[in-house]
Amino acid sequence: MKRPIATALYWLAAITIALGAYGHGFMGVKPVRAAIVASNLPPETVRVIWMVWYFVSGCMLTFGLLLFWAWPDLESRASAALLIGVLYAITGVVCWLYSGHEPFWLLFLAQGVLVIGSTLALRQQPQVSG
């Protein structure tokens, strides 16, 4: 019974991490764009902000795809999933603290914990063939 729950949690995290690229790159960019337009930032600084912004979107998509890649063989590919989970969990905690406890960052913590917990659970339980 634990395997189906761990599987659902793993996929929930993998899909939401991958979809985070869309949220970041297409939706989250709107308030940032408005703030940049209203600022006096030099053009070279604005270019760096956009390069980093879309690099992060690419990272989110890559992390989600790596979780999809790791899925069929979590016994030998668990380290990739665990590294992503640890990065997300640490990012969630550090950004939550640094932002003055902005609840949004707890999403990263939750995704990281889901990846770590479900990966460890799935790695320990043999797959039941039917």
mmCIF file of the C-alpha atoms, coordinates in Angstrom:
data_MODEL
# 
_entry.id   MODEL 
# 
loop_
_atom_site.group_PDB 
_atom_site.id 
_atom_site.type_symbol 
_atom_site.label_atom_id 
_atom_site.label_alt_id 
_atom_site.label_comp_id 
_atom_site.label_asym_id 
_atom_site.label_entity_id 
_atom_site.label_seq_id 
_atom_site.pdbx_PDB_ins_code 
_atom_site.Cartn_x 
_atom_site.Cartn_y 
_atom_site.Cartn_z 
_atom_site.occupancy 
_atom_site.B_iso_or_equiv 
_atom_site.pdbx_formal_charge 
_atom_site.auth_seq_id 
_atom_site.auth_comp_id 
_atom_site.auth_asym_id 
_atom_site.auth_atom_id 
_atom_site.pdbx_PDB_model_num 
ATOM 1   C CA . MET A 1 1   ? 0.000  0.000  0.000   1.00 0.00 ? 1   MET A CA 1 
ATOM 2   C CA . LYS A 1 2   ? 2.887  2.377  0.651   1.00 0.00 ? 2   LYS A CA 1 
ATOM 3   C CA . ARG A 1 3   ? 4.228  2.049  -2.900  1.00 0.00 ? 3   ARG A CA 1 
ATOM 4   C CA . PRO A 1 4   ? 1.158  3.549  -4.636  1.00 0.00 ? 4   PRO A CA 1 
ATOM 5   C CA . ILE A 1 5   ? 1.190  6.498  -2.230  1.00 0.00 ? 5   ILE A CA 1 
ATOM 6   C CA . ALA A 1 6   ? 4.939  7.046  -2.656  1.00 0.00 ? 6   ALA A CA 1 
ATOM 7   C CA . THR A 1 7   ? 4.513  6.778  -6.425  1.00 0.00 ? 7   THR A CA 1 
ATOM 8   C CA . ALA A 1 8   ? 1.730  9.387  -6.450  1.00 0.00 ? 8   ALA A CA 1 
ATOM 9   C CA . LEU A 1 9   ? 3.785  11.744 -4.288  1.00 0.00 ? 9   LEU A CA 1 
ATOM 10  C CA . TYR A 1 10  ? 6.882  11.291 -6.454  1.00 0.00 ? 10  TYR A CA 1 
ATOM 11  C CA . TRP A 1 11  ? 4.919  12.113 -9.611  1.00 0.00 ? 11  TRP A CA 1 
ATOM 12  C CA . LEU A 1 12  ? 3.146  15.034 -7.948  1.00 0.00 ? 12  LEU A CA 1 
ATOM 13  C CA . ALA A 1 13  ? 6.521  16.545 -7.099  1.00 0.00 ? 13  ALA A CA 1 
ATOM 14  C CA . ALA A 1 14  ? 8.093  15.753 -10.500 1.00 0.00 ? 14  ALA A CA 1 
ATOM 15  C CA . ILE A 1 15  ? 5.209  17.235 -12.464 1.00 0.00 ? 15  ILE A CA 1 
ATOM 16  C CA . THR A 1 16  ? 4.884  20.370 -10.314 1.00 0.00 ? 16  THR A CA 1 
ATOM 17  C CA . ILE A 1 17  ? 8.644  20.970 -10.488 1.00 0.00 ? 17  ILE A CA 1 
ATOM 18  C CA . ALA A 1 18  ? 8.564  20.670 -14.292 1.00 0.00 ? 18  ALA A CA 1 
ATOM 19  C CA . LEU A 1 19  ? 5.470  22.874 -14.537 1.00 0.00 ? 19  LEU A CA 1 
ATOM 20  C CA . GLY A 1 20  ? 7.231  25.401 -12.305 1.00 0.00 ? 20  GLY A CA 1 
ATOM 21  C CA . ALA A 1 21  ? 9.187  26.371 -15.429 1.00 0.00 ? 21  ALA A CA 1 
ATOM 22  C CA . TYR A 1 22  ? 5.948  27.529 -17.037 1.00 0.00 ? 22  TYR A CA 1 
ATOM 23  C CA . GLY A 1 23  ? 4.796  29.357 -13.920 1.00 0.00 ? 23  GLY A CA 1 
ATOM 24  C CA . HIS A 1 24  ? 8.174  31.029 -13.543 1.00 0.00 ? 24  HIS A CA 1 
ATOM 25  C CA . GLY A 1 25  ? 8.849  31.824 -17.194 1.00 0.00 ? 25  GLY A CA 1 
ATOM 26  C CA . PHE A 1 26  ? 5.402  32.906 -18.341 1.00 0.00 ? 26  PHE A CA 1 
ATOM 27  C CA . MET A 1 27  ? 3.316  33.850 -15.311 1.00 0.00 ? 27  MET A CA 1 
ATOM 28  C CA . GLY A 1 28  ? 5.782  34.938 -12.632 1.00 0.00 ? 28  GLY A CA 1 
ATOM 29  C CA . VAL A 1 29  ? 7.574  37.196 -15.077 1.00 0.00 ? 29  VAL A CA 1 
ATOM 30  C CA . LYS A 1 30  ? 4.657  39.654 -15.329 1.00 0.00 ? 30  LYS A CA 1 
ATOM 31  C CA . PRO A 1 31  ? 5.189  41.498 -12.012 1.00 0.00 ? 31  PRO A CA 1 
ATOM 32  C CA . VAL A 1 32  ? 8.958  41.402 -12.531 1.00 0.00 ? 32  VAL A CA 1 
ATOM 33  C CA . ARG A 1 33  ? 8.585  42.967 -15.972 1.00 0.00 ? 33  ARG A CA 1 
ATOM 34  C CA . ALA A 1 34  ? 6.368  45.715 -14.535 1.00 0.00 ? 34  ALA A CA 1 
ATOM 35  C CA . ALA A 1 35  ? 8.871  46.438 -11.762 1.00 0.00 ? 35  ALA A CA 1 
ATOM 36  C CA . ILE A 1 36  ? 11.773 46.582 -14.217 1.00 0.00 ? 36  ILE A CA 1 
ATOM 37  C CA . VAL A 1 37  ? 9.891  48.958 -16.522 1.00 0.00 ? 37  VAL A CA 1 
ATOM 38  C CA . ALA A 1 38  ? 9.191  51.237 -13.535 1.00 0.00 ? 38  ALA A CA 1 
ATOM 39  C CA . SER A 1 39  ? 12.851 51.199 -12.439 1.00 0.00 ? 39  SER A CA 1 
ATOM 40  C CA . ASN A 1 40  ? 15.931 53.109 -13.507 1.00 0.00 ? 40  ASN A CA 1 
ATOM 41  C CA . LEU A 1 41  ? 18.080 50.019 -13.908 1.00 0.00 ? 41  LEU A CA 1 
ATOM 42  C CA . PRO A 1 42  ? 20.765 50.230 -16.583 1.00 0.00 ? 42  PRO A CA 1 
ATOM 43  C CA . PRO A 1 43  ? 20.073 48.106 -19.698 1.00 0.00 ? 43  PRO A CA 1 
ATOM 44  C CA . GLU A 1 44  ? 23.005 45.742 -18.991 1.00 0.00 ? 44  GLU A CA 1 
ATOM 45  C CA . THR A 1 45  ? 21.581 44.974 -15.526 1.00 0.00 ? 45  THR A CA 1 
ATOM 46  C CA . VAL A 1 46  ? 18.152 44.331 -17.010 1.00 0.00 ? 46  VAL A CA 1 
ATOM 47  C CA . ARG A 1 47  ? 19.690 41.909 -19.533 1.00 0.00 ? 47  ARG A CA 1 
ATOM 48  C CA . VAL A 1 48  ? 21.392 39.988 -16.714 1.00 0.00 ? 48  VAL A CA 1 
ATOM 49  C CA . ILE A 1 49  ? 18.118 39.786 -14.781 1.00 0.00 ? 49  ILE A CA 1 
ATOM 50  C CA . TRP A 1 50  ? 16.376 38.298 -17.835 1.00 0.00 ? 50  TRP A CA 1 
ATOM 51  C CA . MET A 1 51  ? 19.198 35.865 -18.553 1.00 0.00 ? 51  MET A CA 1 
ATOM 52  C CA . VAL A 1 52  ? 19.143 34.577 -14.970 1.00 0.00 ? 52  VAL A CA 1 
ATOM 53  C CA . TRP A 1 53  ? 15.330 34.577 -14.856 1.00 0.00 ? 53  TRP A CA 1 
ATOM 54  C CA . TYR A 1 54  ? 14.987 32.321 -17.891 1.00 0.00 ? 54  TYR A CA 1 
ATOM 55  C CA . PHE A 1 55  ? 17.960 30.182 -16.873 1.00 0.00 ? 55  PHE A CA 1 
ATOM 56  C CA . VAL A 1 56  ? 16.084 29.391 -13.650 1.00 0.00 ? 56  VAL A CA 1 
ATOM 57  C CA . SER A 1 57  ? 12.997 28.457 -15.694 1.00 0.00 ? 57  SER A CA 1 
ATOM 58  C CA . GLY A 1 58  ? 15.198 26.109 -17.722 1.00 0.00 ? 58  GLY A CA 1 
ATOM 59  C CA . CYS A 1 59  ? 16.591 24.606 -14.519 1.00 0.00 ? 59  CYS A CA 1 
ATOM 60  C CA . MET A 1 60  ? 13.094 23.895 -13.229 1.00 0.00 ? 60  MET A CA 1 
ATOM 61  C CA . LEU A 1 61  ? 12.182 22.138 -16.456 1.00 0.00 ? 61  LEU A CA 1 
ATOM 62  C CA . THR A 1 62  ? 15.476 20.202 -16.427 1.00 0.00 ? 62  THR A CA 1 
ATOM 63  C CA . PHE A 1 63  ? 14.977 19.104 -12.811 1.00 0.00 ? 63  PHE A CA 1 
ATOM 64  C CA . GLY A 1 64  ? 11.473 17.870 -13.623 1.00 0.00 ? 64  GLY A CA 1 
ATOM 65  C CA . LEU A 1 65  ? 12.754 15.990 -16.664 1.00 0.00 ? 65  LEU A CA 1 
ATOM 66  C CA . LEU A 1 66  ? 15.561 14.452 -14.598 1.00 0.00 ? 66  LEU A CA 1 
ATOM 67  C CA . LEU A 1 67  ? 12.956 13.173 -12.146 1.00 0.00 ? 67  LEU A CA 1 
ATOM 68  C CA . PHE A 1 68  ? 11.036 11.631 -15.069 1.00 0.00 ? 68  PHE A CA 1 
ATOM 69  C CA . TRP A 1 69  ? 14.306 10.068 -16.288 1.00 0.00 ? 69  TRP A CA 1 
ATOM 70  C CA . ALA A 1 70  ? 15.149 8.685  -12.843 1.00 0.00 ? 70  ALA A CA 1 
ATOM 71  C CA . TRP A 1 71  ? 11.736 7.087  -12.359 1.00 0.00 ? 71  TRP A CA 1 
ATOM 72  C CA . PRO A 1 72  ? 12.144 3.794  -14.229 1.00 0.00 ? 72  PRO A CA 1 
ATOM 73  C CA . ASP A 1 73  ? 15.303 2.878  -12.316 1.00 0.00 ? 73  ASP A CA 1 
ATOM 74  C CA . LEU A 1 74  ? 15.236 4.601  -8.939  1.00 0.00 ? 74  LEU A CA 1 
ATOM 75  C CA . GLU A 1 75  ? 17.559 1.972  -7.491  1.00 0.00 ? 75  GLU A CA 1 
ATOM 76  C CA . SER A 1 76  ? 20.470 3.211  -9.589  1.00 0.00 ? 76  SER A CA 1 
ATOM 77  C CA . ARG A 1 77  ? 19.276 6.771  -10.346 1.00 0.00 ? 77  ARG A CA 1 
ATOM 78  C CA . ALA A 1 78  ? 18.061 7.755  -6.889  1.00 0.00 ? 78  ALA A CA 1 
ATOM 79  C CA . SER A 1 79  ? 21.028 10.059 -6.343  1.00 0.00 ? 79  SER A CA 1 
ATOM 80  C CA . ALA A 1 80  ? 19.796 12.398 -9.096  1.00 0.00 ? 80  ALA A CA 1 
ATOM 81  C CA . ALA A 1 81  ? 16.329 12.563 -7.553  1.00 0.00 ? 81  ALA A CA 1 
ATOM 82  C CA . LEU A 1 82  ? 17.718 12.996 -4.048  1.00 0.00 ? 82  LEU A CA 1 
ATOM 83  C CA . LEU A 1 83  ? 20.012 15.851 -5.116  1.00 0.00 ? 83  LEU A CA 1 
ATOM 84  C CA . ILE A 1 84  ? 17.062 17.664 -6.664  1.00 0.00 ? 84  ILE A CA 1 
ATOM 85  C CA . GLY A 1 85  ? 14.997 17.066 -3.536  1.00 0.00 ? 85  GLY A CA 1 
ATOM 86  C CA . VAL A 1 86  ? 17.752 18.361 -1.266  1.00 0.00 ? 86  VAL A CA 1 
ATOM 87  C CA . LEU A 1 87  ? 18.255 21.459 -3.425  1.00 0.00 ? 87  LEU A CA 1 
ATOM 88  C CA . TYR A 1 88  ? 14.542 22.232 -3.379  1.00 0.00 ? 88  TYR A CA 1 
ATOM 89  C CA . ALA A 1 89  ? 14.240 21.647 0.372   1.00 0.00 ? 89  ALA A CA 1 
ATOM 90  C CA . ILE A 1 90  ? 17.253 23.843 1.183   1.00 0.00 ? 90  ILE A CA 1 
ATOM 91  C CA . THR A 1 91  ? 16.070 26.539 -1.231  1.00 0.00 ? 91  THR A CA 1 
ATOM 92  C CA . GLY A 1 92  ? 12.647 26.493 0.389   1.00 0.00 ? 92  GLY A CA 1 
ATOM 93  C CA . VAL A 1 93  ? 13.987 26.915 3.916   1.00 0.00 ? 93  VAL A CA 1 
ATOM 94  C CA . VAL A 1 94  ? 16.635 29.523 3.092   1.00 0.00 ? 94  VAL A CA 1 
ATOM 95  C CA . CYS A 1 95  ? 14.315 31.623 0.924   1.00 0.00 ? 95  CYS A CA 1 
ATOM 96  C CA . TRP A 1 96  ? 11.486 31.367 3.467   1.00 0.00 ? 96  TRP A CA 1 
ATOM 97  C CA . LEU A 1 97  ? 13.825 32.683 6.166   1.00 0.00 ? 97  LEU A CA 1 
ATOM 98  C CA . TYR A 1 98  ? 15.444 35.335 3.943   1.00 0.00 ? 98  TYR A CA 1 
ATOM 99  C CA . SER A 1 99  ? 12.086 36.608 2.645   1.00 0.00 ? 99  SER A CA 1 
ATOM 100 C CA . GLY A 1 100 ? 10.748 37.202 6.139   1.00 0.00 ? 100 GLY A CA 1 
ATOM 101 C CA . HIS A 1 101 ? 8.652  34.021 6.153   1.00 0.00 ? 101 HIS A CA 1 
ATOM 102 C CA . GLU A 1 102 ? 6.911  34.471 2.801   1.00 0.00 ? 102 GLU A CA 1 
ATOM 103 C CA . PRO A 1 103 ? 4.742  31.307 2.605   1.00 0.00 ? 103 PRO A CA 1 
ATOM 104 C CA . PHE A 1 104 ? 5.321  30.847 -1.145  1.00 0.00 ? 104 PHE A CA 1 
ATOM 105 C CA . TRP A 1 105 ? 8.804  29.442 -0.457  1.00 0.00 ? 105 TRP A CA 1 
ATOM 106 C CA . LEU A 1 106 ? 7.343  26.603 1.574   1.00 0.00 ? 106 LEU A CA 1 
ATOM 107 C CA . LEU A 1 107 ? 6.186  25.143 -1.756  1.00 0.00 ? 107 LEU A CA 1 
ATOM 108 C CA . PHE A 1 108 ? 9.854  24.480 -2.594  1.00 0.00 ? 108 PHE A CA 1 
ATOM 109 C CA . LEU A 1 109 ? 10.371 22.879 0.810   1.00 0.00 ? 109 LEU A CA 1 
ATOM 110 C CA . ALA A 1 110 ? 7.290  20.685 0.293   1.00 0.00 ? 110 ALA A CA 1 
ATOM 111 C CA . GLN A 1 111 ? 8.407  19.622 -3.183  1.00 0.00 ? 111 GLN A CA 1 
ATOM 112 C CA . GLY A 1 112 ? 11.876 18.787 -1.881  1.00 0.00 ? 112 GLY A CA 1 
ATOM 113 C CA . VAL A 1 113 ? 10.518 16.758 1.018   1.00 0.00 ? 113 VAL A CA 1 
ATOM 114 C CA . LEU A 1 114 ? 8.141  14.905 -1.321  1.00 0.00 ? 114 LEU A CA 1 
ATOM 115 C CA . VAL A 1 115 ? 10.970 14.022 -3.700  1.00 0.00 ? 115 VAL A CA 1 
ATOM 116 C CA . ILE A 1 116 ? 13.296 12.895 -0.903  1.00 0.00 ? 116 ILE A CA 1 
ATOM 117 C CA . GLY A 1 117 ? 10.672 10.936 1.027   1.00 0.00 ? 117 GLY A CA 1 
ATOM 118 C CA . SER A 1 118 ? 9.057  9.248  -1.942  1.00 0.00 ? 118 SER A CA 1 
ATOM 119 C CA . THR A 1 119 ? 12.409 8.390  -3.545  1.00 0.00 ? 119 THR A CA 1 
ATOM 120 C CA . LEU A 1 120 ? 13.665 6.778  -0.345  1.00 0.00 ? 120 LEU A CA 1 
ATOM 121 C CA . ALA A 1 121 ? 10.390 4.894  0.115   1.00 0.00 ? 121 ALA A CA 1 
ATOM 122 C CA . LEU A 1 122 ? 10.321 3.640  -3.472  1.00 0.00 ? 122 LEU A CA 1 
ATOM 123 C CA . ARG A 1 123 ? 13.957 2.621  -3.404  1.00 0.00 ? 123 ARG A CA 1 
ATOM 124 C CA . GLN A 1 124 ? 13.384 0.472  -0.312  1.00 0.00 ? 124 GLN A CA 1 
ATOM 125 C CA . GLN A 1 125 ? 10.259 -1.294 -1.543  1.00 0.00 ? 125 GLN A CA 1 
ATOM 126 C CA . PRO A 1 126 ? 10.492 -3.839 -4.330  1.00 0.00 ? 126 PRO A CA 1 
ATOM 127 C CA . GLN A 1 127 ? 8.119  -3.356 -7.220  1.00 0.00 ? 127 GLN A CA 1 
ATOM 128 C CA . VAL A 1 128 ? 5.292  -5.900 -7.123  1.00 0.00 ? 128 VAL A CA 1 
ATOM 129 C CA . SER A 1 129 ? 4.670  -7.486 -10.507 1.00 0.00 ? 129 SER A CA 1 
ATOM 130 C CA . GLY A 1 130 ? 1.241  -8.597 -11.197 1.00 0.00 ? 130 GLY A CA 1 
# 
